[in-house]
Amino acid sequence: MFDNKSILITGGTGSFGKLYVKTLLEQYNPKRIVIYSRDELKQFDMQQIYDAPCMRYFIGDVRDKERLIQAMNGIDLVIHAAALKQVPAAEYNPMECIKTNINGAENVINAALANNVEKVIALSTDKAANPINLYGATKLASDKLFVAANNMSGGYKTLFSVVRYGNVVGSRGSVVPFFKKLLDDGTTSLPITHAEMTRFWISLQGGVDFVLKNFQRMLGGEIFIPKIPSMRIIDLAKAMAPNLPIKIVGIRPGEKLHEIMCPSDNCYQTYEYDDHFVIAPSIIFSSRSNDFTHNALNESGHSVEPGFEYNSKNNKHFLTVKELISFNTMAEK
């Protein structure tokens, strides 16, 4: 799938992009890997580690359509990982979030179509399902753009899909490195926003592997959601600092108590597979079937029950404190 292919990753200097590149270089023989991002220092630092002959580094912003079109020349596969992701920052800087997450998504789509890219997968977030904060709302809009782009493609061959998953252990902005810094600084307590708060939990490698697999599965227009465990924030605090007291500090602006990945409103477009769910498009594609009960790997899914909702509170699999310790340790390796 990835051998002799040219692959571009927007926001490629982030946690996901680095591990994605590492996995591609170790497991495949890509023709070219293009890192497209706006931070020259992060690109310089990444280039010291990933300097294989196939690597290319492009300075550019997803807000710049012309630069994206230039960068995607000759590209086969695109992973769109660039986004403004901090919930409070988005609440206080709404237009900046919109310019990157919505306008940037449109630019990625147009650049992919202009270069006849084969497949594009956009990374989403659980916050895009029934959003209550601006970040989630912009990612929902982005998801809708990528789904609808399959109708825009017309005579082009480009397929667009979305991958949505929960909080990534140890990624930039994750609560784990935040707690670790507090502990390293000698904190006497750990701040918890709410005692009942739950989150979906996935390792960075798990997210990378899921995206790799979905390039093979995708028909175009679907949203892929992995079946992953949930965890209680209070249990995470116990796992990381069992002897420290907990301080309840209140929910931050735009923060949810529980996260949703498959809203009940989408239950009639949701299909369950062995290890993931698929939300099919609500729009009808003019050029092909809207049957998502089978994917490109010929895996079979079935409709979920009416009213089904996949959220971090009702998840069947919750990590215990002991499992969190083991899970987090493995994720860091």
C-alpha positions in Angstrom: 0.0 0.0 0.0 2.8 2.5 0.9 5.7 1.0 -1.0 6.9 3.3 -3.8 4.2 5.9 -2.8 4.7 9.6 -2.2 3.1 10.6 1.1 2.5 14.1 2.5 1.6 14.8 6.1 0.3 18.2 7.1 1.3 19.2 10.6 3.9 16.5 10.2 6.2 17.7 13.0 3.7 16.9 15.7 3.6 13.7 17.8 1.5 11.8 15.3 3.5 12.8 12.3 6.8 11.8 13.9 5.6 8.3 14.8 3.8 7.9 11.5 7.1 8.7 9.7 9.0 6.3 11.9 6.5 3.5 11.2 6.5 4.1 7.5 10.3 4.0 7.3 10.5 0.8 9.4 7.7 -1.1 7.8 7.5 0.1 4.2 9.6 1.5 1.3 8.0 4.8 0.4 9.2 6.8 -2.6 8.9 10.1 -0.8 7.6 11.4 2.5 6.8 15.2 2.6 6.5 16.9 6.0 4.4 20.0 5.5 4.3 22.4 8.5 4.9 26.0 9.4 7.5 25.8 12.2 11.1 25.8 10.9 12.6 24.9 14.3 10.4 21.8 14.7 11.3 20.8 11.1 15.0 21.3 11.8 14.8 19.2 15.0 12.8 16.4 13.2 15.3 16.4 10.3 18.1 15.5 12.7 16.3 12.2 13.5 14.4 11.5 10.2 16.9 12.2 7.4 16.3 9.2 5.1 16.8 9.9 1.4 13.1 9.8 0.8 12.3 12.6 3.4 11.4 16.1 2.2 10.6 19.1 4.4 8.3 21.9 3.2 7.7 25.1 5.2 4.1 26.1 4.7 0.8 26.8 6.4 -2.5 25.0 5.5 -4.0 28.5 5.2 -1.9 28.9 2.1 -3.6 27.1 -0.8 -1.0 27.9 -3.4 1.8 26.5 -1.3 -0.2 23.4 -0.6 -0.9 22.9 -4.3 2.9 23.1 -4.9 3.7 20.7 -2.1 1.2 18.1 -3.3 2.7 17.9 -6.8 3.3 14.2 -7.4 1.8 13.1 -4.1 -0.2 9.8 -3.9 -1.5 9.9 -0.3 -2.2 12.7 2.2 -2.6 12.6 5.9 -4.1 15.9 7.2 -3.0 16.2 10.8 -2.5 20.0 11.0 -4.9 21.8 13.4 -5.2 24.2 16.2 -6.2 21.8 19.0 -6.1 23.5 22.3 -9.7 23.9 23.5 -9.2 27.0 25.7 -7.0 28.7 23.1 -9.7 28.2 20.5 -12.3 29.7 22.8 -10.2 32.9 23.2 -8.9 33.0 19.6 -11.9 31.8 17.5 -11.0 33.3 14.1 -7.5 31.8 14.2 -9.0 28.4 14.9 -11.5 28.8 12.1 -8.8 29.9 9.6 -6.7 26.8 10.3 -9.2 24.1 11.0 -11.9 25.0 8.4 -10.3 27.2 5.8 -7.2 25.0 6.0 -9.3 21.9 5.4 -10.8 23.4 2.3 -7.3 24.3 1.0 -6.1 20.7 1.6 -9.1 19.4 -0.4 -8.6 21.8 -3.3 -4.9 21.1 -3.4 -5.5 17.3 -3.4 -8.0 17.6 -6.3 -5.7 19.9 -8.3 -2.9 17.3 -8.1 -5.2 14.2 -8.6 -4.0 12.7 -5.2 -5.2 9.1 -4.8 -6.4 9.1 -1.1 -6.7 11.7 1.7 -7.4 10.9 5.3 -8.1 13.8 7.7 -7.6 13.3 11.4 -10.6 14.3 13.5 -11.4 14.2 17.2 -14.0 13.0 19.6 -14.7 16.7 20.3 -16.2 16.9 16.8 -19.2 14.8 17.8 -22.0 16.9 19.3 -19.5 19.7 19.9 -19.8 22.2 22.7 -16.5 24.1 22.1 -15.2 25.9 19.1 -12.4 23.5 18.5 -14.9 20.6 18.2 -17.2 22.7 16.0 -14.4 23.6 13.6 -13.4 19.9 13.4 -17.0 18.9 12.7 -17.1 21.4 9.9 -13.8 20.0 8.6 -15.2 16.5 8.8 -18.2 17.6 6.7 -15.9 19.2 4.2 -13.9 16.0 3.7 -16.9 13.8 3.4 -18.6 16.1 0.9 -15.4 16.4 -1.1 -16.1 12.9 -2.5 -19.0 14.5 -4.5 -16.7 17.4 -5.6 -14.1 15.1 -7.1 -16.1 14.5 -10.3 -13.8 13.2 -12.9 -10.9 13.1 -10.4 -9.8 9.9 -8.7 -9.3 11.4 -5.3 -11.0 9.7 -2.3 -11.4 11.5 1.1 -12.1 9.9 4.5 -11.9 10.8 8.1 -10.4 9.1 11.2 -11.8 10.1 14.6 -10.4 8.9 17.9 -10.0 10.0 21.5 -7.2 11.3 23.7 -3.8 10.1 22.8 -1.5 9.1 25.7 1.5 11.3 26.0 0.8 13.5 23.0 1.4 17.3 23.0 -1.5 18.8 25.1 -2.4 15.5 26.7 -3.0 15.4 30.5 -0.2 12.8 31.0 2.7 15.1 30.3 0.9 17.9 32.2 0.7 15.7 35.3 4.3 14.5 34.8 5.6 18.1 34.8 3.6 18.9 38.0 5.1 15.8 39.6 8.6 16.7 38.5 8.1 20.2 39.9 7.2 18.7 43.3 3.5 19.4 43.4 1.6 18.5 46.6 -1.6 17.6 44.7 -3.0 16.9 41.3 -5.7 19.1 39.8 -8.8 17.3 38.5 -11.5 19.3 36.7 -14.3 17.0 37.7 -14.4 13.8 39.8 -16.7 12.0 37.3 -14.9 13.0 34.1 -14.1 10.2 31.6 -12.1 10.1 28.4 -11.4 7.7 25.5 -7.8 6.5 25.7 -5.6 5.4 22.8 -1.8 5.0 22.4 -0.1 7.1 19.7 1.0 3.9 18.0 -2.5 2.7 18.1 -3.7 5.8 16.3 -0.9 5.6 13.7 -1.7 1.9 13.0 -5.4 2.7 12.7 -4.8 5.4 10.1 -2.5 3.1 8.2 -5.1 0.4 8.1 -7.9 2.7 7.0 -6.0 3.8 3.9 -6.6 0.2 2.8 -10.2 0.0 4.1 -11.5 3.3 2.8 -14.2 3.7 0.1 -14.3 7.5 0.5 -16.7 9.5 2.6 -16.8 7.5 5.8 -15.7 8.4 9.3 -13.6 5.6 11.0 -13.8 5.3 14.8 -11.7 2.7 16.6 -13.0 0.6 19.5 -10.8 1.8 22.3 -11.0 1.8 26.1 -12.2 4.6 28.4 -10.6 5.8 31.6 -11.6 8.0 34.5 -9.5 11.1 35.0 -9.5 10.4 38.8 -8.1 6.9 38.1 -5.4 8.4 35.9 -4.3 10.6 38.8 -4.3 7.6 41.1 -2.2 5.7 38.6 0.4 8.4 38.2 0.5 9.6 41.8 -1.2 7.1 44.2 0.0 9.0 47.3 -0.9 12.5 46.4 -4.3 14.1 47.2 -6.6 15.3 44.4 -7.8 18.9 44.0 -11.0 19.6 42.1 -10.5 22.7 40.1 -13.6 22.8 37.8 -14.3 22.2 34.1 -12.3 24.5 31.8 -14.0 26.7 29.1 -15.5 24.5 26.4 -14.7 21.2 28.1 -17.0 18.2 28.3 -17.6 15.8 31.2 -17.7 12.8 28.8 -16.6 12.5 25.2 -18.7 11.1 22.3 -17.4 9.4 19.1 -20.6 8.0 17.6 -23.5 10.3 18.4 -27.0 8.8 18.8 -28.2 11.2 16.1 -26.0 9.3 13.6 -27.0 5.8 14.7 -28.8 5.2 11.4 -25.6 5.8 9.5 -23.4 3.9 11.9 -22.0 0.4 11.2 -20.1 -1.8 13.6 -17.1 -3.8 12.5 -14.9 -6.2 14.6 -12.5 -3.5 15.8 -14.1 -0.2 14.7 -17.2 1.7 13.8 -18.0 3.5 10.5 -20.3 6.5 10.2 -21.5 6.6 6.7 -22.3 9.9 4.9 -25.7 11.4 5.3 -25.5 12.8 1.8 -26.0 10.7 -1.3 -23.0 10.4 -3.6 -23.9 11.0 -7.2 -21.2 8.8 -8.7 -21.3 5.6 -6.6 -23.0 3.5 -4.0 -23.6 4.6 -0.4 -23.3 1.0 0.8 -20.8 0.9 3.7 -21.6 -2.5 5.0 -18.4 -3.7 3.3 -15.1 -2.0 2.9 -12.2 -2.2 0.4 -10.7 -5.1 2.4 -14.0 -6.9 2.1 -14.5 -6.7 5.9 -18.2 -6.8 6.9 -20.1 -4.5 9.2 -23.7 -4.3 10.4 -26.0 -1.5 11.5 -26.0 -0.6 15.1 -29.3 -0.5 17.2 -31.5 2.5 17.1 -30.4 5.0 19.7 -26.9 3.6 19.9 -24.3 6.1 21.1 -20.6 5.4 21.6 -19.4 7.6 24.4 -16.7 7.5 27.1 -19.2 7.1 29.9 -21.1 4.0 28.5 -18.1 2.3 27.0 -18.0 -1.4 27.9 -14.2 -1.3 28.4 -12.9 0.9 31.2 -9.2 0.8 32.2 -8.5 0.1 35.9 -5.8 2.0 37.8 -3.5 -1.0 37.4 -4.3 -1.3 33.7 -3.7 2.5 33.2 -0.2 2.1 34.7 0.6 -0.7 32.3 -1.1 1.0 29.3 0.7 4.3 29.8 4.0 2.5 30.3 3.7 0.5 27.1 2.5 3.6 25.2 5.6 5.6 26.2 8.0 2.9 24.8 
